[in-house]
Amino acid sequence: MKYKWNYKYAQSTQPLFGENPSLICQEYKNLPAIDLSPSLFIGDGEGRNSRFIANSNIDVTAIDFSEVATKKALDEDKKLGIQVKRYIADAKYWNDKNKKFQSCFMIFLHVPEKERQAIFSNIKKNLHMGGSLFIEGFSVQQMLYHSGGPRDPNLLYDTQTIIKELSSFTLIKSIITEEFLNDAPGHVGLASINRLHFTKTIP
């Protein structure tokens, strides 16, 4: 899996999923009722989402297991003068021994069930009580579309499954929308997107 993504990022002469941030980042960036800082980004790729949040003077840490994507992200950070702490790491195990986070973003990270559950368990350890977890990705209805994402329905985001897996969290908002993606070249066309906002309510 790691080799596959390193290869994809290395072969792409442009950002693999474009430069614009995902809509869930745009929606929650400036809401005064929700404290995002410090914020953790899981599977951040080339950094389009973490940079967008960090550009608002929010303390941002990002991890990804691809060395190629992380190097590209760091190069773009430097070019734009944006500070993001980046680590090449496995989302199932990584943690910051010196602090916990107020928010975590998991965007278009589609992995098998056991791996997803392990990632959720580690996110719980990294978040403060009351901290927010934001998830965005393809819903199970994405099997009807051809705009990107895995073709295995078990890797897509089913709301009820995620609620069960996040038993220490409370669902605040969930929405499934049909929209046109232009995250070229990786995601292009009509798609079914699932966006969820949880808060950590059990230690």
Residue pairs with C-beta under 8 A, 6 or more apart in sequence:
2 65
2 66
5 65
5 66
5 68
5 69
6 66
6 67
6 68
6 69
8 16
9 16
9 45
9 46
9 66
9 68
9 69
9 72
10 68
12 185
14 184
14 185
15 46
15 48
15 72
16 45
16 46
16 69
16 185
16 186
17 45
17 46
17 48
17 108
17 183
17 186
17 187
18 48
18 182
18 183
18 184
18 186
18 187
19 48
20 48
20 182
20 183
21 48
21 49
21 51
21 52
21 53
22 48
22 49
22 107
22 108
22 136
23 136
23 193
23 195
24 105
24 107
24 134
24 135
24 136
24 195
24 197
25 49
25 52
25 53
25 105
25 107
25 134
26 52
27 195
28 34
28 36
28 132
28 134
28 197
29 36
29 52
29 53
29 56
30 56
34 103
34 132
35 102
35 103
36 53
36 58
36 102
36 103
36 132
37 58
37 59
37 60
37 102
37 103
38 58
38 59
38 60
38 61
38 99
38 101
38 102
38 103
39 50
39 53
39 58
39 59
39 60
39 61
39 101
39 102
39 103
39 104
39 105
40 60
40 61
40 62
40 63
40 101
40 103
40 104
40 105
40 123
40 126
40 127
41 49
41 50
41 53
41 60
41 61
41 62
41 63
41 104
41 105
41 107
42 63
42 91
42 104
42 105
42 106
42 109
42 119
42 123
43 63
43 64
43 65
43 91
43 106
43 107
43 108
43 109
44 50
44 62
44 63
44 64
44 69
44 73
44 86
44 107
45 64
45 66
45 69
45 73
46 69
46 72
46 73
46 76
47 62
47 69
47 72
47 73
47 74
47 76
47 77
47 84
47 86
49 105
49 107
50 60
50 62
50 73
50 84
50 105
51 73
51 76
51 77
51 80
51 82
51 84
53 60
53 105
54 60
54 82
54 83
54 84
55 82
60 83
60 84
60 85
61 84
61 85
61 86
61 87
61 96
61 101
62 73
62 84
62 85
62 86
62 87
63 86
63 87
63 88
63 89
63 91
63 94
64 70
64 73
64 86
64 88
64 89
65 88
65 89
65 90
65 91
66 88
67 88
70 86
70 87
70 88
73 84
73 86
74 86
77 83
77 84
77 86
87 94
91 109
91 119
91 122
92 115
92 118
92 119
92 122
93 122
94 122
95 122
95 125
95 126
96 126
100 126
100 127
100 128
100 131
101 126
101 127
101 128
101 131
102 127
102 128
102 131
102 132
103 127
103 131
103 132
103 133
103 134
104 123
104 126
104 127
104 131
104 132
104 133
104 134
105 134
105 136
106 119
106 123
106 133
106 134
106 135
106 136
106 137
107 134
107 135
107 136
107 137
108 136
108 137
108 138
108 149
108 187
109 119
109 137
110 137
110 138
110 149
110 150
110 155
110 156
110 157
111 119
111 155
112 154
112 155
113 154
116 165
117 165
120 165
120 166
123 133
124 168
124 169
124 200
127 133
127 200
128 200
129 200
129 201
129 203
130 199
130 200
130 201
131 199
131 200
132 172
132 197
132 198
132 199
133 166
133 169
133 196
133 197
133 198
133 199
133 200
134 195
134 196
134 197
135 157
135 162
135 194
135 195
135 196
135 197
135 198
136 193
136 194
136 195
136 196
137 149
137 156
137 157
137 193
137 194
138 148
138 149
138 150
138 156
138 157
138 191
138 192
138 193
138 194
139 156
139 157
139 158
139 159
139 176
139 192
139 193
139 194
140 153
140 156
140 157
140 158
140 192
141 176
141 192
142 149
142 156
142 191
142 192
143 151
143 153
143 156
144 192
145 189
145 190
145 191
145 192
146 189
147 181
147 187
147 188
147 189
147 190
147 191
148 181
148 183
148 186
148 187
148 188
148 189
148 191
149 156
149 187
149 191
150 156
156 194
157 194
157 196
159 174
159 176
159 194
159 196
162 196
163 171
166 198
167 202
168 200
168 201
168 202
168 203
169 198
169 199
169 200
169 201
169 202
170 198
170 199
170 201
171 196
171 197
171 198
172 197
172 198
172 199
173 195
173 196
173 197
174 194
174 195
174 196
174 197
175 194
175 195
176 192
176 193
176 194
176 195
177 192
177 193
177 195
178 190
178 191
178 192
178 193
179 190
179 191
179 193
180 189
180 190
180 191
181 187
181 188
181 189
181 190
181 191
181 193
182 188
